[in-house]
Amino acid sequence: MSSANALRWDGGPGHYEVWYLTLTDPASGIGVWLRHTLLAPVDGPAECALWLVAMAPDGDRFARRATFPASALDARDDPFALTLGGADLSDRGAAGEIDREMAWELSWEPRLRPYAFVHPLVQRAGVSQTELVLPHADLAISGTVRLGGRLLELDGARGGQAHLWGTRHAARWAWTHCNDLRGPDGEPNVSVYVERLGREIGPSTAVVGRFRGEDFAATDPVALVRARSRFGLSTWHFEARDGARRIVAEVDAPRETLAGVTYHDPDGRPAYCFNSEVASMRLALWDRTARGRFGWTLRDSLSAGGRAHFEYGQRQSVAGIDLLL
């Protein structure tokens, strides 16, 4: 298939699939999270949905969702084009509306090759029940987003677009994506606990990024074992290594900015996601210069205040955080 966004669903039961876009408006600081979803349950008809969630640094939040039968979804591969309920997504933009209160008309030019988080060796091992790829890891987005009576006019806003699919969500996971670190082109990554045989295995932290024009990929089995990750509802510390380079990162998402939403697996089990599109990140990039414990040299110290995208998920809801969708 020619596009990393191409539909993976074969029409059968037991599958879910998501295309999502995140961006930050540099003028207002508002972060936007747009999702096109497909859920084919083990029992019952498949359905699709459009989601738009946005939040301001002061905690003001916006959320809408519209659902449709699977027959409302039309997807083509070459070139990629997806239409759902009158909303369009392609490799060059997105446009649509929900309830006439939330609307978007966005365009971009592809900048980088796609990045995959699940290494082929991990795929063959059958460990991952969800696969994630970034067709567009770093975008300069122009256009408009309407949030009720508020209009965002974007001109080169930084963002990214991802595609994931699988048979069930992880038992617990964290995800972050940041295009506005001071210095590099962008740094997306994901950390996952995988539930197998009734227990958690992990965390398994796959990291991909691009710094000073050089790709960073810590996705093979050795890198996953070597990585370190501690995450919770609103914070995350992770470390990962790719050859002679290592990154150490901290993510902070103020609790008042979190938007709670509910996902469902094809078997009907719920998973609860708590998302902030206005999180902060601090990242250190190290180079290997010699063997031994002290053989690392700090290359860059980078930060993105209020411009990182963060998601934490688990199987239970969290008291004190409203579920918006």
C-alpha positions in Angstrom: 0.0 0.0 0.0 1.3 3.4 -0.9 0.2 5.4 2.1 0.9 4.8 5.8 -2.6 6.1 6.3 -4.2 3.3 4.2 -7.2 1.5 5.8 -6.2 -1.8 7.5 -9.7 -3.1 8.2 -10.6 -6.2 6.2 -14.3 -5.8 6.9 -14.4 -8.4 9.7 -15.1 -8.2 13.4 -12.6 -7.6 16.3 -10.8 -4.5 14.9 -10.4 -0.9 15.8 -8.6 1.8 13.8 -7.9 5.5 14.4 -6.5 8.4 12.4 -5.7 11.5 14.6 -4.2 14.9 14.2 -2.7 17.1 17.0 -1.7 20.7 16.6 -0.9 23.8 18.8 -2.1 27.3 17.8 1.0 29.5 18.6 -1.2 32.6 18.9 -3.6 31.4 21.6 -1.7 28.4 22.9 -4.8 26.2 22.3 -4.1 22.6 21.5 -6.4 20.6 19.2 -7.0 16.9 18.9 -9.0 15.6 15.9 -9.9 11.9 15.5 -11.5 9.7 12.9 -12.3 6.3 14.4 -13.6 2.9 13.3 -14.7 0.2 15.7 -15.7 -3.3 14.4 -16.9 -5.1 17.6 -16.6 -8.8 18.1 -20.5 -8.9 18.1 -22.6 -6.3 16.4 -22.3 -3.8 13.5 -19.2 -1.7 13.0 -19.5 2.0 13.6 -17.3 5.1 13.0 -17.0 8.5 14.8 -15.5 12.0 14.5 -14.0 13.5 17.6 -12.8 17.1 18.2 -11.3 18.0 21.5 -9.4 21.2 22.3 -8.1 22.9 25.4 -6.6 26.2 26.4 -3.7 26.7 28.8 -6.1 28.2 31.4 -8.1 24.9 31.4 -10.9 25.9 29.1 -11.9 22.8 27.2 -14.1 22.0 24.1 -15.3 18.5 23.0 -17.7 17.1 20.5 -18.3 13.7 18.9 -20.5 12.5 16.1 -21.1 8.8 15.4 -22.0 7.1 12.0 -22.5 3.5 10.7 -19.5 2.0 9.0 -21.2 2.5 5.7 -20.5 6.2 6.1 -16.8 5.6 5.8 -15.1 5.7 2.4 -11.4 5.2 2.2 -9.0 5.1 -0.8 -5.3 4.3 -0.8 -3.6 5.8 -3.8 -3.7 8.7 -3.2 -5.0 8.3 0.4 -8.4 9.9 1.0 -10.8 9.2 3.8 -14.4 10.6 4.1 -16.6 10.1 7.1 -19.9 11.9 7.6 -18.9 14.6 5.2 -15.5 15.1 6.8 -12.4 14.6 4.7 -8.8 13.5 5.6 -5.9 13.1 3.2 -2.1 13.2 3.2 -2.4 17.0 2.6 -5.2 18.2 4.8 -8.5 17.7 6.7 -11.9 19.5 6.7 -15.2 18.8 8.4 -17.6 19.9 11.1 -19.5 18.4 14.1 -22.9 19.8 15.1 -22.2 23.0 13.2 -20.4 24.2 16.4 -17.0 22.7 15.8 -15.4 22.9 12.3 -12.0 22.7 10.7 -10.4 23.4 7.3 -6.7 22.6 7.4 -4.0 22.0 4.9 -0.3 21.0 5.0 2.5 19.7 2.9 4.2 16.4 3.8 7.6 17.1 5.3 9.1 13.8 6.5 8.9 10.1 5.6 6.5 7.9 7.8 7.8 6.6 11.1 6.7 3.2 12.5 6.8 2.5 16.3 6.4 -1.3 16.1 9.6 -2.9 14.9 9.3 -5.8 12.4 10.8 -8.2 14.9 8.2 -7.2 17.5 5.4 -7.6 14.9 6.6 -11.2 14.1 6.7 -12.0 17.8 3.0 -11.2 18.1 3.5 -9.1 21.2 1.8 -5.9 20.0 -2.0 -5.8 19.9 -1.9 -2.3 18.5 0.3 -0.9 15.8 1.1 2.8 15.4 2.7 4.7 12.6 3.2 8.4 12.0 2.5 9.2 8.4 3.3 12.9 9.1 5.4 13.4 12.2 6.1 17.1 11.7 3.7 19.4 10.0 3.2 23.1 9.4 -0.5 23.5 9.3 -2.5 26.4 7.9 -6.3 27.0 7.9 -9.0 27.5 10.5 -10.6 25.7 13.5 -13.9 26.9 14.9 -14.6 26.0 18.5 -18.1 27.3 19.2 -17.8 31.1 19.0 -14.0 31.0 18.9 -12.1 31.0 15.6 -8.4 29.9 15.4 -6.6 31.2 12.3 -3.6 29.1 11.8 -0.5 29.9 9.7 2.2 27.2 10.0 1.0 25.8 13.3 3.1 22.8 14.3 1.5 19.4 14.6 1.6 15.8 13.6 -0.8 13.1 12.2 -0.8 9.4 13.2 -2.6 6.2 12.3 -3.1 3.2 14.6 -5.0 0.0 14.5 -5.4 -3.3 16.4 -7.5 -5.7 18.3 -7.5 -4.1 21.8 -6.0 -1.2 23.7 -3.2 -1.6 26.2 -3.9 -2.2 29.8 -2.1 1.1 30.6 -0.2 3.5 28.3 1.2 6.9 27.8 1.9 8.8 24.6 3.5 12.2 23.8 4.3 14.1 20.7 6.1 17.4 20.5 7.1 19.4 17.4 8.1 22.6 19.2 11.1 21.7 21.2 13.7 24.5 21.0 16.3 23.2 18.5 15.2 19.9 16.9 12.7 19.3 14.1 10.4 17.3 16.4 10.2 14.4 18.8 7.3 11.9 19.0 7.3 8.8 21.2 5.0 6.3 22.9 5.2 4.1 26.0 2.9 1.1 26.5 2.1 -1.6 29.0 1.0 -4.7 27.2 -1.5 -7.0 28.8 -0.8 -10.6 28.1 -2.0 -13.8 29.8 -3.8 -11.8 32.5 -0.8 -9.7 33.6 1.1 -6.7 32.5 4.3 -6.9 30.6 6.3 -3.7 30.3 6.6 -0.9 30.1 7.7 -1.1 26.5 8.9 2.3 25.4 9.4 2.9 21.7 10.8 6.3 20.7 11.2 7.9 17.3 12.3 11.4 16.5 14.4 13.8 14.4 17.1 16.0 15.8 19.3 18.4 13.8 18.2 16.6 10.6 19.1 13.1 12.0 16.6 10.4 12.7 16.4 8.7 16.1 14.7 5.3 16.4 14.6 3.2 19.5 12.1 0.5 18.5 13.9 -2.8 18.2 13.7 -5.4 21.0 17.1 -4.5 22.5 16.1 -0.8 22.6 12.8 -1.7 24.2 14.5 -3.7 27.0 17.1 -1.0 27.5 14.6 1.9 27.8 13.4 3.3 31.1 9.9 4.7 31.7 7.9 5.9 34.7 4.5 7.4 33.9 1.2 8.4 35.6 -1.9 10.5 35.1 -0.1 13.8 34.5 3.7 13.1 34.5 6.2 10.9 32.6 9.9 10.3 32.7 11.5 8.2 30.0 14.9 7.4 28.7 15.8 5.7 25.4 18.9 4.9 23.3 19.6 4.6 19.6 23.2 3.5 19.0 25.5 6.3 20.2 22.7 8.7 21.2 20.5 8.8 24.2 17.5 10.9 25.2 16.2 11.7 28.7 12.8 13.4 28.9 10.2 14.7 31.4 6.6 15.5 30.5 4.2 17.4 32.7 0.5 17.9 31.9 -1.3 20.0 34.5 -4.3 18.1 35.9 -6.7 21.0 35.2 -6.0 20.7 31.5 -6.8 17.0 31.2 -9.8 16.0 29.1 -11.2 12.5 29.9 -12.7 10.4 27.1 -13.8 6.8 26.8 -12.4 4.3 24.3 -13.9 0.8 23.7 -12.2 -2.4 22.6 -13.8 -4.6 20.0 -14.8 -7.0 22.8 -16.7 -4.1 24.5 -14.3 -3.4 27.3 -13.8 0.3 28.1 -10.5 2.1 28.4 -10.2 5.6 29.8 -8.0 8.2 28.2 -6.9 11.5 29.8 -5.5 13.9 27.3 -3.7 17.3 27.4 -2.8 19.1 24.2 -1.0 21.8 26.3 1.6 19.8 28.2 5.2 20.7 28.7 8.3 18.7 27.9 12.0 19.0 28.8 14.5 16.8 26.9 18.2 16.2 27.1 20.1 14.6 24.1 23.3 12.9 24.9 26.1 11.5 22.7 28.3 8.5 23.4 31.9 9.6 23.5 33.7 6.8 25.4 33.0 3.5 27.1 32.0 3.3 30.7 29.5 4.9 33.0 30.7 8.5 32.3 31.2 8.2 28.6 28.2 10.5 27.7 28.4 14.1 26.6 25.3 16.4 26.8 24.6 17.6 23.2 21.3 19.6 23.7 19.0 20.7 26.4 15.5 21.3 24.9 12.1 22.4 26.2 8.6 23.0 25.0 6.3 24.8 27.5 2.7 24.2 26.9 3.3 22.9 23.3 3.5 19.1 23.9 0.7 16.6 23.4 0.2 14.0 26.2 -2.1 11.1 26.7 -2.4 8.7 29.6 -4.8 5.7 29.5 -5.9 2.9 31.8 -8.8 0.6 32.4 -10.3 2.6 35.3 -11.8 6.1 35.3 -10.2 8.7 37.6 -12.2 10.6 40.3 -12.3 14.3 39.8 -11.8 14.4 36.1 -14.9 14.7 34.0 -15.4 12.4 31.0 -16.1 14.8 28.2 -16.8 12.1 25.5 
